[in-house]
């Protein structure tokens, strides 16, 4: 089986591409799927929603197969080796990239306060970073104290965005991808991100509150 190149690793803004079908099969419901390369579709994972888009103009569902390939279900059957035209929804890609990048900033700023990151979601309308409350020294016992913490993090997020630094990535010999934001951090990540922090718009920290055993810091962001 030919190796799949995930083009979104290198270019968040590659919204259309001609691709070769490198594998095909049937899913659990006997629906045909294909895998293509280069692949511009981000599957659900790492706290980020999957892309939506088309193959030769037909809408497809995006998922990751047990074999590791990103697969597309819903298009007409295609022979391995055939060429197709793929496209993703640019508006959704930009939004997902903005939310994921803003999540990196919120996570970094929380960890800078000594908070231990436990989980995250970058879904639209549900974006949040979870931290272990035992690692939090800040007073979060009252609405006023929580608002103080939110305002401090908000000011720091805005200061980082104002730097407009580039967001880059690289893949090592082991296949591990690292995303780097100058002045912030470098961490393993398979998601999509804005080209530079200046692309973030309306990045807002909404709440910092302990719920169900976690400090949940909710946020939102869009793309310029």
Protein Blocks (a to p, Z undefined) as FASTA:
>chain_A
ZZdddfklmomklmbdcdddfbdcddfkopacddddddfbdceeehiacddddeehiacd
ddddfkopacdehiacddehiacdddddfklmmmmmmmmmmmmmmmmmmmmnopacfbdc
fbehiaccdddfklpmbdckbfklmmmmmmmmmmmmmmmmmnopacdddddfkopacddd
ehiaccddfbdcdfbfklpghiacfbdcdeehiacdddddddZZ
